[in-house]
Amino acid sequence: MVWYVALVAATALERLAELVVSTRNARWAFERDGVEHGERHFPVMVALHTGLLVACVAEAWLGDRPFLPWLGWPMLALVVASQALRWWCVTTLGPRWNTRVIVVPGMPLVVRGPYARWNHPNYVAVVVEGIALPLVHTSWITAIAFTVLNAVLLLAVRIPVEERALAGASTPP
C-alpha cells in the first residue's frame, strides 16, 4: 500500500508541475490577446481531478483493497502510457498548451503529433488514467465514479466548449 500512496503522490506532483506549465503558458496566451472560454467549469474539473487522487488512496485503504498483480501491473503500464501521451500533447502544443481553454486569435490549429491522430488526445490520456490509476490497487468504485463523472464533464461541457472556441481559430496553413 505504501508504494501505491507514493504512486498517487507522484501523480499529484505531476499535476502540480502541469499547473506550473499551464500558468506560464496561459500568461503567454493572454499576452497575445488570448481569449478564455468556459471559465465556469474549470473549478469543477479541478475538484474532480483532485477527488480522483484522494479517492484512489481512500478506497484502497478504507476498503482494504488488495494489489492483484494480474490487474495492477497492466494498469500501472497504462498509467505510465497515459502520462507519456499527456506530455506528448504538452510538448506538441508548446506554449499554447494549458489546462484552460484559451485561444490566441490568428494562430493556426495544431495538426501534428498526437493532434494528427485525435481531436482531443489529452482527454484520451485523462480517460485512460482515470480508469487505470484506481485499478492499480483495485479501487474499482473510484474508477467507475471518476469515469462516469469525467465523461459527463468532458462530453457535456469541456469538449463542446473547446470545439466552439477552436471553430473560430485559424485553419492550419
BAMAR-428803 format. One record per atom (N, C-alpha, C, CB): residue in one letter; x, y negated, z. Coordinates in steps of 0.001 Angstrom, whole numbers, plus 524288, in hexadecimal, padded with zeros to 5 digits. Each point is the difference from the previous one (the first is absolute). Glycine has a CB too. Example, Ala and Ser with C-alpha at 12.3 -4.5 7.8 and 13.67 -1.06 7.14 Angstrom:
2
A833868163A81E78
A7FC867FB5A80000
A803847FB5080000
A7F89C80495804DE
S806067F7517F852
S803347FB5A8003C
S7FCFE7FBBE802DA
S804A0802747F79F
END
This chain:
173
M80333804B280000
M7FCCD7FB4E80000
M8035D7FB1080000
M7F900804F0804B7
V80B757FB477FDD7
V803647FB6180050
V801C17FE587FA88
V80312802C7808FA
W7FE52800F87F3C2
W801C37FEA57FABC
W7FB877FDAC7FCCB
W806B68072B80070
Y7F46E7FA878009F
Y7FB847FDD37FD31
Y7FF157FA578019B
Y7FBFA808F27FF6B
V804747F5FC8058F
V7FF8B7FA99801DF
V804467FCB17FD70
V7FC248030C808AE
A8088C7FF267F6E3
A8044D7FD327FD71
A7FEC17FF077FA3B
A80669804168064B
L7F7367FFB37F714
L7FE7E7FF577FA82
L7FBFC7FB9A7FF75
L801C8809927FE50
V7FA4C7F67080504
V7FBFA7FBE97FFBF
V8025E7FAB88016B
V7F9008069380249
A80A7D7F95780186
A802AD7FB1B80168
A803507FE0C7FB70
A80029802BF80977
A8027D800CF7F3D7
A803157FE767FB6A
A7FC6F7FDD07FBBD
A806BB806E580222
T7F4AE7FB5F7FD52
T7FC327FE057FC35
T7FE357FA8780197
T7FD0A809387FDF9
A8022F7F5F980713
A7FE857FACB801EA
A804547FC087FEE6
A7FA7A8042680705
L80A677FD6C7F9CF
L8046A7FC817FECC
L800407FED87FA29
L804F580398807B0
E7F9DB800467F524
E7FFE17FF2B7FA59
E7FBC57FC047FEA9
E80341809357FE66
R7F8497F72480435
R7FBC37FC317FF21
R801BF7FA7D8017F
R7F9578070D801AC
L809897F88A8028E
L802087FAD380182
L803C37FDEE7FBE1
L7FF01802588097D
A8043F8011A7F462
A803867FE5C7FBC3
A7FCD17FE277FB52
A806E3806648030D
E7F4E87FC607FBB7
E7FC867FE557FBC5
E7FDE07FA9080101
E7FD9D8094C7FE57
L800D07F5B480684
L7FDCB7FADB80145
L804087FBA97FF69
L7F9CE8045480626
V80B0E7FCD77FB1E
V8042E7FC1D7FF41
V8009B7FED17FA2E
V804B08032D8082A
V7FB9C800EF7F4A4
V8007B7FF497FA5B
V7FB297FD3B7FDE2
V805A0808167FF56
S7F5D37F98880276
S7FB1F7FDAF7FE31
S7FFAD7FA3480144
S7FBBB8089F80121
T805C37F5F48039E
T7FFD77FA8180195
T8039F7FCB87FC99
T7FDE6802B580930
R806C77FF3F7F5E6
R803B57FD3B7FCA0
R7FDD47FF787FA80
R80776803618055E
N7F655800DD7F897
N7FDF27FFEA7FAB7
N7FB107FCA97FF82
N803D1808D67FEB7
A7F8F57F71680552
A7FB617FC9D7FFE8
A801AD7FA4A7FFD6
A7FACC806BC804FD
R809287F7F27FE03
R802137FAA87FFEE
R801E57FEA27FA7D
R802A5800C28098B
W80027802E17F3FA
W801DC7FF4D7FAA2
W7FB5E7FEE87FC56
W807B380602801D0
A7F4207FD1C7FEB2
A7FB6F7FF667FC9F
A7FD487FABF800EB
A7FEDD809BF7FFFF
F800847F4C4804F0
F7FD637FB078012B
F803397FB5C7FE14
F7FBC980424807D4
E8095F7FC5C7F853
E8035D7FBD37FDF1
E7FF517FF5E7FA20
E8066D801C480723
R7F774802307F650
R7FF097FFD97FA5C
R7FA327FF7E7FEDB
R807FE805697FE81
D7F5317F83D8052D
D7FA5C7FF0B7FF7A
D7FCC0804FB7FFE0
D802367F7EE7FB3E
G7FFB280C2F8074B
G7FD07804D180058
G7FAC77FF20802B6
G8085B805048002A
V7F3CB7FDEF7FE25
V7FABA7FF968021F
V7FEB480522802B3
V7FD367F9927F8EC
E801248060280C0A
E7FE95804AF802F1
E7FA38801317FF3E
E8070D7FE22806A1
H7F7D0806E67F8DE
H7FAA9801E77FF4C
H7FECF803E780458
H800737FEA77F623
G7FAB18016F80BAA
G7FE43803F2803B9
G802817FFBE80558
G7FE718056B7F879
E802997F5D68095E
E802B27FF6780507
E7FD048027880487
E803DF7F7CD7FC9B
R7F6F38084C80316
R7FCD6801BE8047B
R8009A805C980138
R7F9BA7F90E7FDC7
H8077A80A297FE64
H80063805998011E
H805678018E80217
H7F961801907F8FE
F80A697FAF1806A5
F805518015E8018F
F8006B801AF805BD
F803287F9BB7F94B
P7FA788037480A6B
P80059801CA8057C
P7FDA380574800D3
P7FF9A7F6A3802C2
V7FC5B80AA17FA5B
V7FD9D805338006A
V803E08041B7FE15
V7F6F07FC307FEB9
M80BB6802987FD04
M803E18039B7FDE5
M80479800D9803E0
M7FDA97FD177F6EB
V8043A7FEB880B73
V804348006D803E3
V7FE2D803548049F
V8038F7F7287FD4A
A7F7BE807E880488
A7FDE9803048046E
A7FF85805CB7FE9B
A7FB187F80980314
L80318809147F83F
L7FF68805717FE56
L80544802C37FFC0
L7F8087FD817FAEC
H80BDF7FFEE802D6
H805298026D7FF7C
H802BA800868054C
H800AF7FC4A7F6F7
T7FE857FFF980C77
T8021D8006E80552
T7FD4180468802E6
T8021F7F65D8001E
G7F8C6809E87FF2A
G7FCF48042980273
G801BB805637FE45
G7F8907F9E980088
L808FE8069C7FA8A
L801F6805057FE19
L804AB801C48033B
L7FCD77FDDC7F6F5
L806DC7FE9E809D7
L804C780175802D8
L7FECB8017C805A5
L8052C7FA017FA3F
V7F78D802E98084D
V7FE928011880574
V7FD048052A80051
V7FFA47F64F801FE
A7FCA180A667FA79
A7FCBC804B080023
A80314804F97FEDF
A7F8837FA837FD3D
C80B6E805247FF64
C803408049E7FEEA
C8023C8023A8050E
C8023D7FC627F723
V800328003280BE0
V80285801B0804DF
V7FBEB8016E80417
V807B57FA407FE07
A7F43D802868026B
A7FBF880100803FF
A7FD5A805407FF24
A7FE897F663800D6
E8000180AC67FA59
E7FD6A804FC7FF05
E803A88049A800D6
E7FA307FB897F9A8
A80AA2803F78048A
A803BE80449800B7
A800E180111805CB
A8045B7FDA57F784
W7FBFE7FE3480B91
W80116800A380598
W7FB168017F80302
W8073A7F9777FF41
L7F4948037380038
L7FB3A80109802FC
L7FD48805027FE41
L7FEFA7F66C8013D
G8015F80AC27F9BE
G7FD95804C57FDFB
G80382804BC80050
G7FADF7FA787FA2C
D809D4804B4807ED
D803CC804378007F
D800AE802EF7FAD1
D7FDA0800DD80981
R802F17FBFC7F25D
R800848023A7FAC5
R805648027A7FF58
R7F9B47F94B7FC71
P8067580B5380154
P8050A8029E7FF2A
P802927FE337FAEE
P7FCB3807BF804FC
F8084D7F9147FAB7
F802B27FF787FAFB
F7FFB18054C7FD5C
F8062F7F8D480352
L7F763807537F828
L7FF9C804CF7FCF4
L803B97FF747FB5A
L7F6758019D802CB
P80DD98014D7FD3F
P803E77FF567FBDC
P7FDE08005D7FA7A
P806448039680628
W7F6157FFFD7F8DF
W7FDE0800A47FABE
W7FD1B7FB207FE29
W7FF4080991801AB
L7FED17F34C801FF
L7FD4B7FB207FEBF
L803937FB49800CE
L7F77C804268028D
G80B447FBC4801D6
G8031B7FB7380182
G804687FEAE7FC4F
G7FDC880227808ED
W8051E801BF7F545
W8047B7FEE17FC95
W7FE507FDDB7FAB2
W804F08071380484
P7F72C7FB4E7F8EC
P7FE3C7FDAF7FB0E
P7FDC57FA75800BE
P7FE15809107FCBD
M7FF2F7F6128079E
M7FDDB7FACD800FF
M804617FC0B800F2
M7F7E380419803C7
L80C377FD8D7FEEC
L804807FC86800C4
L802737FE9A7FAB7
L801AF80402808E8
A7FEAC7FFCF7F39B
A802157FEE57FABF
A7FC917FC077FD2D
A803D3809107FF92
L7F70A7F75980117
L7FC717FC377FD96
L8008F7FA9780275
L7F9C9807497FE09
V8071F7F87F80714
V800E77FAF280290
V804D57FD627FDAA
V7FBD48035280858
V808547FFA97F71B
V804D97FDDC7FDC2
V7FF0C7FE517FA5A
V80575805C9805E7
A7F7C57FD677F717
A7FED77FEA57FA8C
A7FCB27FB0D7FFAA
A800798097C7FD9D
S7FBD17F5F3805F9
S7FCB27FB4C7FFEA
S803337FB1D8013F
S7F8418056E802B0
Q80B897FB12800D4
Q8036F7FB9280125
Q803527FE9F7FB3C
Q800398029F8097B
A801AA8015C7F3CF
A803217FF0B7FB4B
A7FCB97FD367FBE0
A80574807FA801EA
L7F5B87F9BE7FD56
L7FC8F7FD6D7FC3E
L7FEE17FA66801AD
L7FBFC808A87FDBA
R802F37F6908074C
R7FEE37FAB9801F3
R804937FC517FEDC
R7FA49803D380713
W80A777FDDC7FA14
W804807FC927FF30
W8016B7FF827FA3B
W8034480283808D3
W7FB3B801407F3F8
W800897FF687FA5E
W7FC6E7FB877FE30
W80234809B47FEEC
C7F9147F61F80335
C7FC5D7FBB27FED1
C8024A7FAC7801BB
C7F86080623800F7
V809A87F9B1803C9
V802337FB2780227
V8047B7FE167FC94
V7FD71802C38091C
T8061B800BB7F57B
T804857FE537FCE9
T7FE747FEA77FA69
T805B98059B80591
T7F66E7FD157F853
T7FE427FEC77FAAC
T7FD977FA907FFBF
T7FE72809887FE56
L7FE527F52880575
L7FD817FAD47FFFA
L803A87FBB6801E1
L7F77B8045C80184
G80CA47FD1A80146
G803BD7FC17801E7
G7FD517FBED8035E
G805738016A7F80E
P7FB9E7F9948070C
P7FDBF7FBF28035E
P7FA1B7FF757FF64
P808727FB5E7FF77
R7F547807377FCAF
R7FA547FFAE7FF45
R7FD0B803CD80387
R801947FD447F6CB
W8013B8066980BB6
W7FD5A803C28036C
W7FF0D7FD928055C
W80434807857FB2E
N7F71D7F92B806D1
N7FED97FEC080577
N7FB25802FE80195
N804187F7007FF3F
T7FAB0808E0805BC
T7FB978030C801F6
T7FACE7FD3E7FF37
T805F2803F380681
R7FA357F74D7F7A8
R7FB437FD097FED8
R7FF00800237FA24
R801777FA23807D4
V7FA7B803667F672
V7FEE17FF9E7FA65
V801187FA5B7FE72
V7F90C8074D80036
I80BBB7F7B87FDFA
I8019E7FAC37FE6B
I801C98004E7FA50
I802B07FD8380955
V7FAD47FF767F35B
V801447FFF87FA72
V802597FAB97FEA1
V7F8BC8066D7FDFA
V80BCA7F9B87FF88
V802937FB3A7FE2E
V7FE177FEF97FA70
V8081480187805C8
P7F5557FA037F95B
P7FDF27FED87FACA
P8044F8000E7FBD3
P7F8F57FAA080433
G805A88078E7F754
G80396800007FB8F
G803EF804687FFEC
G7FEE57F6A47FFF4
M8017980C6880439
M803C58044E80008
M7FD7C804CC7FD70
M8045A7FC7D80846
P7FE948062C7F466
P7FDCD804997FD68
P7FF4B80488803D7
P8043C7FD2B7F79C
L7F8218064380716
L7FF39804B580325
L804CC8037E7FF7B
L7F62A7FF7D7FECF
V80AFC803608054B
V80461803AF7FFF4
V7FE008052E7FDD6
V8046A7FB8A807CA
V7FE3F806777F440
V7FE5F804E97FD93
V80492803D77FF89
V7F9147FB1A7FB0E
R80A8D8048B8088E
R804788039680007
R8000B802F580530
R8053B7FA087F9F8
G7FE708098D8068B
G8005F80312804D0
G7FAF7802FC800E5
G8063C7F97B803D4
P7F801806EA80109
P7FB33802F58010D
P7FB2F7FD6C7FDA0
P8040D803348083A
Y7FC447F7B37F69F
Y7FB937FD2C7FDB6
Y7FF34801677FA42
Y8019C7F8B78064B
A80224809E97F74E
A7FF4B801FF7FAAF
A7FC99804EB8001B
A808C67FC457FD50
R7F6C28063980748
R7FD24804EB8007E
R7FAB57FF60802AB
R808878048080051
W7F7327F8068039D
W7FB3C7FF5880325
W7FEC27FA3780086
W801DF80854804F8
N7F9237F67E7FBA3
N7FE737FA92800F6
N801627FE3B80586
N7F8C58011E7F990
H806B98024C80A31
H800E47FEA08057F
H8036880425802A6
H7F7527FB4780049
P80D9C805297FE1E
P80349804398021D
P801067FF92805D9
P8041C800847F756
N7FBF77FAC380AC9
N800DA7FF7C8059C
N7FB948029E8030A
N804DF7F7977FE7F
Y7F6668083F7FF58
Y7FB9D80274802B4
Y80038805EC7FF99
Y7FAA37F8177FE35
V807DB809FD7FDC9
V80104805A07FFC9
V8036E8016C804AF
V7FF458002F7F601
A804C67FCA480AF4
A80376800E980479
A7FD047FFA580525
A8077F7FC6A7FAD7
V7F51B7FFAF8059F
V7FCF37FF45804D0
V7FC6A804AB800FA
V800567F6427FEB8
V7FD0680B847FD3D
V7FC698046B80092
V802EF804F980184
V7FA057FBE87F964
V80A4280530803E2
V8030D804B580139
V8020C7FFB780594
V8028C800F47F687
E7FFB27FA9480AF1
E8020C7FF7E80547
E7FBB18006E80419
E807267FA687FC7D
G7F451803578026D
G7FBAA80023803C0
G7FDF7805788010D
G7FDA27F7327FD05
I802F580C307FF3A
I7FE8F8057D800B9
I8048A8030180270
I7F9DD7FF807F84B
A80AD27FFB88059E
A8047B803468017B
A802377FEC880563
A802088009F7F6A5
L7FE817FA5E80ABE
L802737FEB280508
L7FD1C8027B8049D
L803167F7947FC18
P7F7C48080480436
P7FD5B802A68045B
P8008B805F17FFCB
P7F9B87F89F8003C
L8062F809917FB08
L80025805B07FF8D
L8055C802588010D
L7F8E07FF3D7F9A0
V80B2E7FD838069B
V80526802018018C
V7FF7B802BF80546
V804AD7F8BD7FB05
H7F8078051B8086A
H7FF3B802628052C
H7FA4780167800DD
H8079A7FAE18037C
T7F5D1806D27F851
T7FA95801E67FFEF
T7FC027FC448026E
T803BA808D78005E
S7FD057F22E7FF0A
S7FC1F7FC2F801D3
S7FBEF7FF487FBB3
S806B57FB58805C5
W7F6208089B7F98B
W7FC5E800387FBA2
W7FB857FC1E8007C
W802548094A7FF08
I7FBFE7F582805B9
I7FBD07FC23800A7
I801EE7FAA77FE18
I7FC458050C807C2
T808807F9917F9AC
T8024D7FB107FE42
T800817FFF67FA13
T804E37FF2880880
A7FCDD805207F538
A8009B800477FA4C
A7FAC37FF137FD4A
A807848064980112
I7F4687FC2C800D6
I7FAD47FF607FD9B
I7FDF17FA77800E1
I7FE2D809958015D
A8020E7F49980380
A7FDD87FAD180136
A802CA7FBB37FCF1
A7FD9E80335808F0
F807A27FCEE7F6F5
F802D87FC007FD1B
F7FECA800507FA36
F8071280038806B0
T7F8C18047B7F735
T7FF07800A87FA6C
T7FAAF7FDBE7FE80
T8059E8080E7FFFD
V7F6667F90C8031A
V7FABF7FDFA7FED3
V7FFE37FA118008E
V7FBFB8087380317
L805F97F5868014D
L7FFEC7FA54800D3
L8035A7FD257FBFA
L7FE8D8018C80989
N805F9800A57F53E
N803727FD9A7FC22
N7FD81800207FA96
N807D1802AB80552
A7F581801997F95C
A7FD60800547FAEB
A7FBD27FBC87FF84
A801BB809AA7FFB6
V7FB4D7F58F80469
V7FBFE7FBDD7FFF5
V802937FAB47FF3E
V7FA2F80558805E5
L809E57F9957FD25
L802B17FAFA7FF9B
L802627FF3B7FA94
L801E08005E8099A
L800D5803A17F467
L802877FF7E7FAE3
L7FC0A7FF9B7FB94
L807928050280376
L7F4AC7FE857FC7C
L7FC6D8004A7FB8E
L7FBDE7FBBA8000A
L80182809827FFDF
A7FCB87F507804BD
A7FBD57FC1A8004D
A802067FA6B80052
A7FA94806AD80453
V80A427F8AA7FDA1
V801DB7FAAF800FA
V805257FED97FD42
V7FB77800438088B
R808AC802517F904
R805427FE747FE6C
R800F9800707FA1D
R802F4802D7808BC
I7FBEC8019F7F4F4
I80108800A37FA68
I7FCA67FC4A7FCBA
I80259809608019E
P7F8947F5FA7FF95
P7FD037FC157FD05
P802337FA7580086
P7F8248059280141
V809C17F90480368
V8026C7FADB800B0
V804CC7FF8F7FC7E
V7FCB97FF8680951
E8069A8047D7F6BB
E804B37FFDF7FCBD
E7FEA07FFDB7FA36
E804D5804E2806F0
E7F7627FE337F776
E7FE87800217FA7A
E7FE177FAA57FE33
E7FDA980981800DA
R7FF0B7F3F08025E
R7FE1F7FAC87FE9D
R804807FC1D7FFD3
R7F7568020B80414
A80C387FE4D7FFB9
A804707FC5680036
A8039A800CE7FB51
A7FF817FFE6809D7
L8018B805017F4D1
L8038D801167FBAF
L7FD777FF1A7FAAC
L8047B80674805B2
A7F6567F9A37FA0E
A7FD5B7FEFE7FB0D
A801447FA7F7FE00
A7F8C88062F802A1
G808347F647800F4
G801567FAAE7FE7D
G805C57FF337FF13
G7F86D7FD18804FC
A80AB8806EE7FBF4
A805B57FF827FF3B
A80148800917FA3B
A801C28039C80908
S802F47FAF67F5B1
S801CB800767FA98
S800B9805B97FE92
S8046D7F73D8009D
T7FACC809E57FA76
T8011F805467FE28
T805CF800797FEF2
T7F6FD800D97FC17
P80B1D803F2803EB
P805A7800917FF2E
P8019A7FE1A7FA98
P8000E8079C80621
P804D27F68B7F950
P801C87FE177FAE7
P80069804627FC0F
P804D77F8E680477
END
